[in-house]
Amino acid sequence: MAELVFFSGTMDCGKSTLALQMDHNHAARGHSGLIFTKHDRAGEAVLSSRLGLATSAIEVADDLDFWDIIVSRATRGRRVDYLICDEAQFYTAAQVEQLARIVDEMRIDVFAFGITADFRTALFPGSQRMIELADRVQTLQVEALCWCGYRATHNARVVDGAMVVEGEQVALGDITAGDVALVQYEVLCRRHYMRRMTSQAARTAAVSPEVLPFELDFCPI
């Protein structure tokens, strides 16, 4: 039976690396698949991992229809055994429903990868619909770590060096103006997310004569 599987986690937990590995494993067995992504760090129509691996992919625009793409290929006699869908948090709810339909009616496996919640701890629409429809939701076993060494559970947005919890849901990381980075992301444990304590804030506090080291509230490992 084909499945819609959603692999989720925070940033830095190896989602894109696993997506590339799964594509490699299936292709090595003679299976034919398609790779999709959206807003990848390496640019348009690329699926890349932080380890430096990358492959070409189909960029998912808001008006892309997965069902139409697969039906079009099938009518031309081009086999599709599986789909790799990276950055699924950015997909629309309708696109997730199209993926579920592909699984149910065309018996094609769909392996989706994405972040569950944004920098405000709100669910991405694509991730929410994935959780609602997926046959399985799997949390990746590779744990991202907060600067304190504890398990990271939240994605923080840092603008001009300061953590923010308001703004547009989608803002790509490492956006620059000149040589100064304006938007960056960092994974934090819940304690330090709630206290707005990024790694930079922790370093600043550690060297400040007005803050004692124990006031940084380091998490136990």
C-alpha positions in Angstrom: 0.0 0.0 0.0 1.2 3.5 -0.9 1.6 6.0 2.0 1.8 9.7 2.6 4.5 10.0 5.2 5.5 13.3 6.8 8.9 13.6 8.4 9.1 16.6 10.7 11.4 18.3 13.1 13.1 21.6 13.8 15.8 23.1 11.5 19.2 21.3 11.6 17.7 17.9 12.3 18.6 16.4 8.9 15.3 16.6 6.9 16.8 17.5 3.6 19.7 15.0 4.1 17.1 12.2 4.7 15.1 13.3 1.6 18.2 13.0 -0.5 19.1 9.7 1.0 15.6 8.3 0.4 15.7 9.4 -3.2 19.1 7.7 -3.7 17.9 4.5 -2.1 14.7 4.2 -4.2 16.5 5.2 -7.4 19.2 2.6 -6.7 16.5 -0.1 -6.8 15.3 1.1 -10.2 12.3 3.1 -9.0 11.4 6.3 -10.8 10.6 9.4 -8.7 10.2 13.1 -8.8 11.7 15.6 -6.3 9.9 18.8 -5.3 11.0 21.7 -3.0 10.2 25.3 -2.2 12.3 28.1 -0.9 15.4 26.0 -0.6 18.5 27.7 1.0 20.5 27.1 -2.2 18.0 28.8 -4.5 15.2 27.9 -6.9 14.6 24.3 -8.1 17.3 22.8 -5.8 17.1 20.4 -2.9 20.1 20.9 -0.7 21.3 19.8 2.7 23.5 21.6 5.2 26.1 18.9 4.6 26.7 20.2 1.1 24.7 17.7 -0.8 22.3 18.9 -3.5 20.2 17.8 -6.5 17.9 19.4 -9.0 14.2 19.6 -8.1 10.9 21.0 -9.2 10.1 24.3 -7.6 6.6 24.3 -6.0 4.8 27.5 -6.8 1.5 28.3 -5.1 -0.4 27.4 -8.3 1.4 24.1 -8.9 -1.0 21.2 -9.1 0.7 17.9 -8.1 -2.3 15.9 -9.5 -2.1 17.4 -12.9 1.7 16.8 -13.1 1.4 13.1 -12.2 -1.6 12.5 -14.5 0.2 14.3 -17.4 3.3 12.0 -16.9 1.1 8.9 -16.7 -0.8 9.7 -19.9 2.6 10.0 -21.7 3.7 6.6 -20.4 6.2 8.0 -17.9 6.2 5.9 -14.7 6.3 7.6 -11.3 6.8 5.3 -8.2 7.4 7.9 -5.5 7.6 11.6 -4.7 10.1 13.4 -2.5 8.5 16.7 -1.2 10.9 18.8 0.7 10.1 22.1 2.6 6.5 20.9 2.7 5.6 23.4 5.4 5.5 26.0 2.6 3.0 24.1 0.5 -0.7 25.1 0.5 -3.3 23.0 2.2 -4.8 22.3 -1.3 -1.5 21.0 -2.5 -1.2 18.6 0.5 -4.7 17.3 -0.4 -3.5 16.7 -3.9 -0.6 14.6 -2.6 -3.0 12.6 -0.5 -5.1 12.0 -3.5 -2.1 10.8 -5.5 -1.4 8.3 -2.8 -5.0 7.0 -2.6 -5.9 6.9 -6.2 -2.6 6.4 -8.0 -0.9 4.2 -5.4 2.3 6.4 -5.4 4.3 6.8 -2.2 4.8 10.4 -1.1 7.6 11.2 1.3 7.2 14.8 2.6 9.7 16.7 4.8 9.2 19.9 6.7 9.3 22.1 9.8 6.2 21.8 11.9 6.0 25.2 13.5 7.3 28.7 12.6 9.3 31.2 14.7 6.1 32.2 16.5 5.4 28.5 17.4 2.4 28.6 15.1 1.8 25.6 12.7 2.6 26.2 9.1 -0.5 25.6 7.0 1.2 22.9 4.9 2.5 21.2 8.0 -0.9 21.4 9.7 -2.6 19.7 6.8 0.1 17.1 6.6 -0.5 16.2 10.2 -4.2 16.0 9.5 -3.9 13.7 6.4 -0.7 11.8 6.6 -0.7 8.0 7.1 2.3 8.5 9.3 4.0 11.4 11.0 7.6 10.7 12.0 9.8 12.9 14.1 13.4 12.7 12.9 15.8 10.9 15.2 18.7 13.3 14.8 18.2 15.9 17.5 19.1 19.5 16.8 20.7 21.1 19.8 20.2 24.5 21.5 23.3 26.6 22.2 23.1 25.3 25.8 23.4 21.7 24.7 19.8 20.7 25.5 17.5 19.3 22.8 16.2 22.1 20.5 12.4 22.2 20.0 11.8 25.7 18.6 12.9 27.7 15.6 13.8 31.3 16.4 14.0 34.2 13.9 16.8 36.7 14.6 16.7 40.1 12.8 19.7 42.4 13.1 20.9 40.3 16.0 17.7 40.4 18.0 15.2 37.5 18.3 11.7 38.5 17.1 8.3 36.8 17.5 6.2 39.0 15.1 6.3 39.4 11.4 5.5 37.5 8.2 5.4 33.8 8.5 7.8 33.2 5.6 11.1 35.1 5.5 14.1 33.3 4.1 17.2 33.1 6.2 20.5 34.9 5.6 18.8 37.7 3.8 21.4 40.4 3.5 21.8 44.1 2.9 25.3 44.8 1.9 27.6 42.8 4.1 25.2 42.7 7.1 22.8 39.8 7.6 19.3 40.9 8.5 17.4 37.7 8.9 18.8 34.5 10.4 17.4 31.5 12.2 18.5 29.6 15.2 17.1 26.5 17.0 16.5 26.8 20.8 15.2 24.7 23.6 11.8 25.8 25.0 13.3 27.5 28.0 15.6 29.8 26.0 13.0 30.4 23.4 10.6 31.6 26.0 13.3 33.8 27.5 14.4 35.1 24.1 17.9 33.9 24.9 19.7 33.3 21.6 23.4 32.2 21.5 24.4 35.8 20.7 22.3 37.1 23.7 23.9 34.5 25.9 27.4 35.5 24.9 26.6 39.2 25.4 25.2 38.4 28.9 28.2 36.3 29.8 30.6 39.2 29.3 28.4 41.8 30.8 29.6 42.9 34.3 25.9 43.4 35.3 24.9 39.8 34.7 26.3 36.9 36.8 27.0 33.6 34.9 24.3 31.6 36.8 21.6 34.1 35.6 22.0 32.7 32.1 19.9 29.7 33.2 21.9 27.0 31.4 19.8 23.8 30.7 21.1 20.5 32.0 22.3 18.2 29.3 
